[in-house]
């Protein structure tokens, strides 16, 4: 990756993190409101609609949508982390259960061998 690419990525990340805040939305709203009196005084419906759609909505909603995406992303990330943590817990429980099952199987094999010996001893005495 070249220096220019690295610079562009860092700059884009800084701009994105700055624009995706409610403070930026408030600043954009204040900037947009500066031109509202001129739009209203024009008494031209197309100018007023244009101010609403192109100036206010696009400028302000850009930041608000980005904030909403960050909130949604954080929520998804939290759910992923919770699921991961729960999965790790279940995995540990499964490992413990498997270890216990192996121990119980070894004990059962030992008991079975003992029973077979006792039965052979009994058969040997009966002959």
N, CA and C of each residue as an Amber inpcrd file, in Angstrom:
protein
   381
   0.8500000  -1.1690000   0.0000000   0.0000000   0.0000000   0.0000000
   0.9030000   1.2420000   0.0000000   0.5890000   2.1680000  -0.8710000
   1.4270000   3.3670000  -0.9880000   1.1070000   4.3580000   0.1310000
   1.9780000   5.3260000   0.2450000   1.7780000   6.3670000   1.2640000
   0.4940000   7.1370000   1.0050000   0.2110000   7.3860000  -0.2660000
  -1.0020000   8.1370000  -0.6130000  -2.2380000   7.3300000  -0.2240000
  -2.2350000   6.0360000  -0.5320000  -3.3670000   5.1860000  -0.1490000
  -3.5490000   5.1720000   1.3650000  -2.4480000   5.0470000   2.0850000
  -2.4970000   5.0400000   3.5500000  -3.0510000   6.3600000   4.0680000
  -2.5620000   7.4650000   3.5170000  -3.0550000   8.7860000   3.9180000
  -4.5530000   8.9130000   3.6320000  -4.9650000   8.4940000   2.4210000
  -6.3860000   8.5910000   2.0440000  -7.2710000   7.7750000   2.9790000
  -6.8260000   6.5930000   3.3500000  -7.6070000   5.7540000   4.2590000
  -7.7360000   6.3970000   5.6340000  -6.6290000   6.9340000   6.1360000
  -6.6690000   7.5750000   7.4600000  -7.5490000   8.8200000   7.4350000
  -7.4300000   9.6140000   6.3760000  -8.2370000  10.8240000   6.2550000
  -9.7220000  10.4740000   6.1470000 -10.0310000   9.4760000   5.3430000
 -11.4350000   9.0510000   5.1910000 -11.9890000   8.5550000   6.5240000
 -11.1950000   7.8120000   7.2810000 -11.6510000   7.3100000   8.5720000
 -11.9140000   8.4630000   9.5340000 -11.0360000   9.4730000   9.5470000
 -11.2260000  10.6230000  10.4400000 -12.4650000  11.4260000  10.0460000
 -12.6350000  11.6510000   8.7530000 -13.8050000  12.4110000   8.2900000
 -15.0870000  11.6450000   8.6230000 -15.0780000  10.3360000   8.3580000
 -16.2690000   9.5230000   8.6330000 -16.6100000   9.5400000  10.1130000
 -15.6000000   9.3990000  10.9710000 -15.8880000   9.4000000  12.4100000
 -16.3700000  10.7690000  12.8730000 -15.9220000  11.8190000  12.2220000
 -16.3860000  13.1580000  12.5940000 -17.7900000  13.4490000  12.1080000
 -18.1040000  13.0260000  10.8880000 -19.4180000  13.3040000  10.3100000
 -20.4930000  12.4290000  10.9510000 -20.1010000  11.2810000  11.4560000
 -21.1000000  10.3600000  12.0160000 -21.3300000  10.6130000  13.5070000
 -21.5360000  11.8800000  13.8580000 -21.8580000  12.2550000  15.2420000
 -23.0840000  13.1640000  15.2390000 -23.7970000  13.1690000  16.3300000
 -24.9510000  14.0640000  16.4340000 -24.4940000  15.5220000  16.4880000
 -23.3100000  15.7800000  17.0140000 -22.8100000  17.1560000  17.0340000
 -22.6540000  17.6820000  15.6170000 -22.1810000  16.8300000  14.7260000
 -22.0590000  17.2330000  13.3260000 -23.4480000  17.4900000  12.7330000
 -24.4280000  16.6560000  13.0770000 -25.7970000  16.8710000  12.5910000
 -26.3300000  18.2220000  13.0720000 -26.0440000  18.5780000  14.3140000
 -26.4850000  19.8780000  14.8360000 -25.8130000  21.0260000  14.0740000
 -24.5300000  20.8850000  13.8090000 -23.8050000  21.9270000  13.0620000
 -24.3710000  22.0440000  11.6530000 -24.6030000  20.9040000  10.9930000
 -25.1760000  20.9250000   9.6480000 -26.5600000  21.5660000   9.6590000
 -27.3600000  21.2910000  10.6930000 -28.6960000  21.8880000  10.7850000
 -28.5790000  23.4060000  10.9290000 -27.6430000  23.8480000  11.7560000
 -27.4470000  25.2940000  11.9400000 -27.0040000  25.9420000  10.6300000
 -26.0970000  25.2890000   9.9030000 -25.6500000  25.8300000   8.6150000
 -26.8150000  25.8910000   7.6350000 -27.6090000  24.8320000   7.6020000
 -28.7510000  24.7990000   6.6780000 -29.7720000  25.8760000   7.0220000
 -29.9660000  26.1090000   8.3200000 -30.9640000  27.1030000   8.7320000
 -30.5730000  28.5270000   8.3380000 -29.2880000  28.7560000   8.0670000
 -28.8480000  30.0950000   7.6450000 -29.5410000  30.5140000   6.3520000
 -29.7260000  29.5480000   5.4550000 -30.3410000  29.8830000   4.1660000
 -31.8620000  29.7590000   4.1670000 -32.4640000  29.3330000   5.2800000
 -33.9250000  29.1720000   5.3310000 -34.6620000  30.4930000   5.0950000
 -34.2900000  31.5930000   5.7420000 -35.0390000  32.8420000   5.4910000
 -35.0390000  33.2410000   4.0110000 -33.9220000  33.0490000   3.3280000
 -33.8760000  33.3990000   1.9020000 -34.8140000  32.5170000   1.1030000
 -34.8790000  31.2380000   1.4550000 -35.7710000  30.3230000   0.7440000
 -37.2310000  30.7190000   0.9770000 -37.5670000  31.0490000   2.2160000
 -38.9490000  31.4380000   2.5330000 -39.3110000  32.7610000   1.8580000
 -38.3800000  33.7310000   1.8960000 -38.6370000  35.0520000   1.3070000
 -38.7450000  35.0020000  -0.2120000 -38.2800000  33.9270000  -0.8080000
 -38.3920000  33.8240000  -2.2660000 -39.8500000  33.6100000  -2.6930000
 -40.6780000  33.1060000  -1.7720000 -42.0880000  32.7980000  -2.0530000
 -42.2290000  31.8740000  -3.2640000 -41.2020000  31.1170000  -3.5110000
 -41.2000000  30.1760000  -4.6330000 -41.2340000  28.7710000  -4.0430000
 -42.2970000  28.0370000  -4.3480000 -42.4810000  26.6980000  -3.7910000
 -41.3230000  25.7760000  -4.1580000 -40.8460000  25.8730000  -5.3780000
 -39.7370000  25.0090000  -5.8090000 -38.4800000  25.3270000  -5.0060000
 -38.2390000  26.5730000  -4.7200000 -37.0670000  26.9550000  -3.9240000
 -37.1930000  26.4320000  -2.4940000 -38.3890000  26.5420000  -1.9260000
 -38.6130000  26.0720000  -0.5510000 -38.4760000  24.5430000  -0.4950000
 -39.0980000  23.8450000  -1.4270000 -38.9870000  22.3840000  -1.4670000
 -37.5300000  21.9800000  -1.7080000 -36.8660000  22.6960000  -2.5890000
 -35.4470000  22.4290000  -2.8560000 -34.6100000  22.6190000  -1.5970000
 -34.8950000  23.6850000  -0.8270000 -34.1450000  23.8960000   0.4210000
 -34.3770000  22.7390000   1.3800000 -35.6390000  22.3110000   1.5100000
 -35.9450000  21.2060000   2.4330000 -35.2330000  19.9320000   1.9830000
 -35.3990000  19.5810000   0.7120000 -34.8740000  18.3010000   0.2200000
 -33.3570000  18.3180000   0.0600000 -32.8450000  19.3450000  -0.5960000
 -31.4290000  19.3370000  -0.9440000 -30.5390000  19.9180000   0.1400000
 -31.0210000  20.9000000   0.8270000 -30.1710000  21.5280000   1.8300000
 -30.3420000  20.8710000   3.1820000 -31.5490000  20.8840000   3.6970000
 -31.7450000  20.4140000   5.0630000 -31.6740000  18.8980000   5.1700000
 -32.5350000  18.1990000   4.4500000 -32.6000000  16.7450000   4.6060000
 -31.2800000  16.0620000   4.2690000 -30.7230000  16.3820000   3.1180000
 -29.4830000  15.7150000   2.7260000 -28.3450000  16.0400000   3.6770000
 -28.2350000  17.2830000   4.0520000 -27.1260000  17.6940000   4.9020000
 -27.2580000  17.1320000   6.3080000 -28.4180000  17.2310000   6.9010000
 -28.6090000  16.8160000   8.2860000 -28.7860000  15.3010000   8.4010000
 -29.5880000  14.7240000   7.5100000 -29.8410000  13.2900000   7.6020000
 -28.5940000  12.4540000   7.3460000 -27.6460000  12.9790000   6.6020000
 -26.4030000  12.2490000   6.3700000 -25.7680000  11.8510000   7.6990000
 -25.5890000  12.8130000   8.5740000 -24.9730000  12.5260000   9.8720000
 -25.8670000  11.6530000  10.7400000 -27.1640000  11.9330000  10.7350000
 -28.0780000  11.1660000  11.5820000 -28.1220000   9.7020000  11.1480000
 -28.1490000   9.4560000   9.8410000 -28.1520000   8.0760000   9.3420000
 -26.8630000   7.3700000   9.7370000 -25.7470000   8.0710000   9.6470000
 -24.4680000   7.4600000  10.0240000 -24.4400000   7.1380000  11.5220000
 -25.0040000   8.0270000  12.3410000 -25.0840000   7.7630000  13.7840000
 -25.9470000   6.5270000  14.0180000 -27.0870000   6.4580000  13.3300000
 -27.9680000   5.2990000  13.4640000 -27.2890000   4.0080000  13.0540000
 -26.5020000   4.0570000  11.9900000 -25.7670000   2.8670000  11.5590000
 -24.7390000   2.4580000  12.6070000 -24.0840000   3.4300000  13.2130000
 -23.1160000   3.1110000  14.2700000 -23.8040000   2.4640000  15.4650000
 -24.9880000   2.9870000  15.8260000 -25.7410000   2.4120000  16.9480000
 -26.1510000   0.9820000  16.6210000 -26.6820000   0.7760000  15.4110000
 -27.1070000  -0.5670000  15.0020000 -25.9170000  -1.5100000  14.9440000
 -24.8090000  -1.0240000  14.4350000 -23.5950000  -1.8420000  14.3420000
 -23.0980000  -2.2330000  15.7310000 -23.1390000  -1.2860000  16.6550000
 -22.7000000  -1.5750000  18.0240000 -23.6190000  -2.6170000  18.6640000
 -24.9090000  -2.5260000  18.3790000 -25.8560000  -3.4950000  18.9230000
 -25.5830000  -4.8910000  18.3730000 -25.3380000  -4.9770000  17.0760000
 -25.0150000  -6.2700000  16.4530000 -23.7090000  -6.8110000  17.0170000
 -22.7310000  -5.9320000  17.1680000 -21.4400000  -6.3650000  17.7200000
 -21.6030000  -6.8920000  19.1450000 -22.4360000  -6.2250000  19.9400000
 -22.6780000  -6.6790000  21.3140000 -23.3280000  -8.0610000  21.3070000
 -24.3090000  -8.2600000  20.4210000 -24.9690000  -9.5620000  20.3370000
 -23.9860000 -10.6450000  19.9000000 -23.1220000 -10.3050000  18.9690000
 -22.1090000 -11.2700000  18.5130000 -21.1800000 -11.6340000  19.6720000
 -20.7510000 -10.6370000  20.4160000 -19.8640000 -10.8990000  21.5590000
 -20.5600000 -11.7410000  22.6190000 -21.8310000 -11.4450000  22.8870000
 -22.5850000 -12.2340000  23.8720000 -22.7410000 -13.6730000  23.3990000
 -23.0350000 -13.8450000  22.1190000 -23.1820000 -15.1910000  21.5600000
 -21.8630000 -15.9350000  21.6180000 -20.7830000 -15.2390000  21.3070000
 -19.4500000 -15.8540000  21.3550000 -19.1120000 -16.2930000  22.7750000
 -19.3770000 -15.4140000  23.7360000 -19.1040000 -15.7350000  25.1330000
 -19.9500000 -16.9330000  25.5830000 -21.2220000 -16.9290000  25.2100000
 -22.0950000 -18.0490000  25.5770000 -21.6260000 -19.3390000  24.9140000
 -21.1920000 -19.2480000  23.6590000 -20.6990000 -20.4350000  22.9450000
 -19.4510000 -20.9880000  23.6090000 -18.5630000 -20.0990000  24.0160000
 -17.3540000 -20.5560000  24.7150000 -17.7200000 -21.2400000  26.0270000
 -18.6950000 -20.6810000  26.7390000 -19.1530000 -21.2960000  27.9900000
 -19.7340000 -22.6780000  27.7430000 -20.5580000 -22.8020000  26.7010000
 -21.1390000 -24.0980000  26.3570000 -20.0470000 -25.0910000  25.9600000
 -19.0500000 -24.6060000  25.2330000 -17.9420000 -25.4700000  24.8280000
 -17.1880000 -25.9950000  26.0490000 -16.9510000 -25.1100000  27.0170000
 -16.2560000 -25.5370000  28.2340000 -17.0890000 -26.5570000  29.0040000
 -18.3990000 -26.3230000  29.0700000 -19.2750000 -27.2900000  29.7350000
 -19.2500000 -28.6390000  29.0130000 -19.2490000 -28.5930000  27.6890000
 -19.2020000 -29.8380000  26.9120000 -17.8820000 -30.5740000  27.1490000
 -16.7870000 -29.8050000  27.2350000 -15.4880000 -30.4370000  27.5250000
 -15.5020000 -31.0940000  28.8950000 -16.0570000 -30.4130000  29.8950000
 -16.1480000 -30.9810000  31.2390000 -17.0240000 -32.2300000  31.2430000
 -18.1470000 -32.1710000  30.5220000 -19.0430000 -33.3310000  30.4500000
 -18.3470000 -34.5020000  29.7780000 -17.5650000 -34.2110000  28.7480000
 -16.8350000 -35.2810000  28.0580000 -15.7950000 -35.8980000  28.9820000
 -15.0950000 -35.0680000  29.7290000 -14.0970000 -35.5720000  30.6760000
 -14.7660000 -36.4580000  31.7240000 -15.8890000 -35.9900000  32.2590000
 -16.6270000 -36.7910000  33.2400000 -17.1140000 -38.0990000  32.6200000
 -17.5820000 -38.0370000  31.3740000 -18.0590000 -39.2570000  30.7100000
 -16.9160000 -40.2580000  30.5330000 -15.7270000 -39.7670000  30.1840000
 -14.5650000 -40.6650000  30.0530000 -14.2000000 -41.2870000  31.4000000
 -14.2680000 -40.4800000  32.4690000 -13.9660000 -41.0120000  33.8000000
 -15.0000000 -42.0690000  34.2040000 -16.2610000 -41.7570000  33.9460000
 -17.3070000 -42.7220000  34.2890000 -17.1720000 -43.9980000  33.4660000
 -16.8130000 -43.8570000  32.1940000 -16.6250000 -45.0310000  31.3450000
 -15.4770000 -45.8860000  31.8560000 -14.3970000 -45.2360000  32.2800000
 -13.2560000 -45.9800000  32.8370000 -13.6760000 -46.7140000  34.1110000
 -14.4550000 -46.0370000  34.9500000 -14.9380000 -46.6800000  36.1820000
 -15.8650000 -47.8530000  35.8650000 -16.7380000 -47.6810000  34.8720000
 -17.6340000 -48.7650000  34.4710000 -16.8590000 -49.9550000  33.9160000
 -15.8160000 -49.6610000  33.1290000 -14.9860000 -50.7520000  32.6000000
 -14.2980000 -51.4960000  33.7370000 -13.8240000 -50.7460000  34.7160000
 -13.1740000 -51.3670000  35.8650000 -14.1660000 -52.2230000  36.6470000
 -15.3620000 -51.6830000  36.8870000 -16.4020000 -52.4480000  37.5840000
 -16.7940000 -53.6920000  36.7920000 -16.9010000 -53.5320000  35.4860000
 -17.2490000 -54.6730000  34.6350000 -16.1760000 -55.7470000  34.7160000
 -14.9230000 -55.3330000  34.6890000 -13.8180000 -56.2980000  34.8010000
 -13.8610000 -56.9860000  36.1600000 -14.1470000 -56.2290000  37.2170000
 -14.2600000 -56.8180000  38.5560000 -15.3980000 -57.8340000  38.6020000
 -16.5260000 -57.4870000  38.0140000 -17.6750000 -58.4030000  37.9980000
 -17.3230000 -59.6710000  37.2280000 -16.6490000 -59.5340000  36.1100000
 -16.2530000 -60.7090000  35.3290000 -15.3050000 -61.6070000  36.1290000
 -14.3910000 -60.9970000  36.8630000 -13.4630000 -61.7820000  37.6980000
 -14.2240000 -62.5360000  38.7850000 -15.1520000 -61.8070000  39.4310000
 -15.9320000 -62.4510000  40.4860000 -16.7450000 -63.6050000  39.9090000
 -17.3700000 -63.3840000  38.7470000 -18.1580000 -64.4530000  38.1210000
 -17.2800000 -65.6460000  37.7450000 -16.0870000 -65.3810000  37.2610000
 -15.1540000 -66.4760000  36.9250000 -14.7400000 -67.2180000  38.1880000
 -14.5110000 -66.4630000  39.2650000 -14.1510000 -67.1070000  40.5340000
 -15.2920000 -68.0030000  41.0150000 -16.5230000 -67.5020000  40.8910000
 -17.6790000 -68.2910000  41.3120000 -17.8030000 -69.5350000  40.4430000
 -17.6520000 -69.3880000  39.1300000 -17.7200000 -70.5280000  38.2280000
 -16.6240000 -71.5390000  38.5610000 -15.4270000 -71.0610000  38.9000000
 -14.3060000 -71.9330000  39.2370000 -14.5660000 -72.6960000  40.5010000
 -15.2300000 -72.1240000  41.4530000 -15.5300000 -72.7980000  42.7070000
 -16.6210000 -73.8550000  42.5320000 -17.5660000 -73.5130000  41.6160000
 -18.6780000 -74.4320000  41.4050000 -18.2370000 -75.7060000  40.6670000
 -17.1450000 -75.7470000  40.0480000 -16.7250000 -76.9160000  39.2680000
 -16.0650000 -77.9250000  40.1240000
